[in-house]
Amino acid sequence: MLPIASALFILSIAVPSFAQQLAVKKYQCIDTSSVADRLALDSLINPQGNALTPSLYIKKIQKYHVLVDVREQRVDRPPIQIYIKNSLKIPGRLLKTKTYLKNKSLVLIDDGFNHYNLEQEVKQLQTLGFSDIKIFSDGIAGLVGKGYLQGEPSSIFQLRLISAEKLLEFSLDVNNTLFINLEDGNAVFEELGLSYLHIPYSQDRTFLLQLHNNISHAVAENKNLRLVLSHRQFAIYREIIASKKLEGMNSLWYVQGGSNALSLMKNNIASIETARTKVKVSCLY
């Protein structure tokens, strides 16, 4: 039986077969969006054929690796209230001082909002001799409500930060992705060719009602719909989540920086694949 780290994933528009990924050994990630790859992975690490829950994935990871929770409390994030059982809790910036972990096989997990900073830290750790490091791609956010966390989750964990990479992936899946523009003006959404609703934020109580009604109608037509919220101020996302108007959404994302960030992302999309080939960071789902 192969360990979970043997499963490989290349995030691109045309995903290669599982066998091809295994042969290429370019990245160590699992493509959970591909049914064929998921079934192949299940047969490798769970030959009995039982369904693999996120908690079982964690148990498999902990069997072969040291799981390190690298989250650090920040003013723009909700208080850290939930923890993974049997994990080390070491802020990412301090991990380089833990030289006793150099020869261990590490899997790092953050809040799931953004992996860019974590990938930079991993690259630095690799130069310091930490040779076997992987990232649990979905983060803590991907484990909320799955029965393997201690403590009560904050509702803000419904939100996940969208990267330029995910933006590209979602923009191509127009039938299952709906952007919600909460700002004035739609220019960048038109330029990117995104499927979107324009519901400008206001402090009037009718705003939340309008948001709820429009989204409820869209979700009623497509239960698999992803929602991507866009506004320049993070506080607006907090207000929307606190209202519980989006409660029950399974796939909820946000754009940090709103339309300004989308404009920058637009210029970076073409170089995503080139950049990824230069970042030798392994990921796990």
C-alpha positions, 0 to 999 in steps of 0.5 A: 500500500502506497502512502498518501504522499504518493498520489500526484496532482498537476493543477491545470486546465487539462488534468492528466490521468492518475497513472500519468501523474504517478509516472511524472511525479511532478507534484504531490497533490491529490486532485479531489475534483477528478472522479477518476483520480479520486477513485484511483487514490481511494484504491491506493490508500483505502483498498477496502473501498470504504468512503474516505472522509476528511478525518480518515485522510488526516489519520492517514497523513498522521500515520506517515507524517508529522502534522503541523498547525502553522496558524497564527492569530491575526487581527483580520481573522477570527479568533483561533477556536478550533484545533486538529487532534494530535497535531503540533501547533507551531506558527509558520514563521517560527518553524525554522527554529525547530531544527529537531523537525528537519529530518521529519516528514512534515505536513503543514496546515493553515486556515485554508484562506491563502497558501501564498505566504505558506509556500514562501515559508516552505521554500525558505525551510527547504533552503535550511534543510527541511527537505520533506515538507508538504501542505494540506491544501484545503486547510482547517477550513476544509475540515470544519464540520467533518468531525475531526476538530476540537472546539467550535468553528467560527462562521467566517470559516465558511469563506475561503480566499480565492487565488489567481489560480482558482480564479482561472479554474472557476472562471472556466466553469461558468455553469457552477461559479457565480461571482457576486460583485458588491462594489460599484462598477462591473468593468473588471468582471466584464474584462475577465468574462466572469459570470456574476451578479451585481449587488452593490453593498449598502447599509440599508437592511434591504441589501442583505435581503436582496443578496439572500433572495438572489443567491437563494434563487441561483442555488435552487437552480444549481446545488453545486454552485460556487459563490465568490464574493468581491468587495475591497473591505474584509469587514463587509464579508464578516457582516454578510457571514454574521447575518447568516444569509449565506448559511448552508453554502458548501462552497463560498469564496471571497476576493481579498481586495475586491475589484482592485485585486481582480485587476491585478489577478488578471495580469498574473493569470497568464504566468500561473503555470510558469510560476507553479513549475518553479515552486517545488512545494508539495501539497496534500488534500 
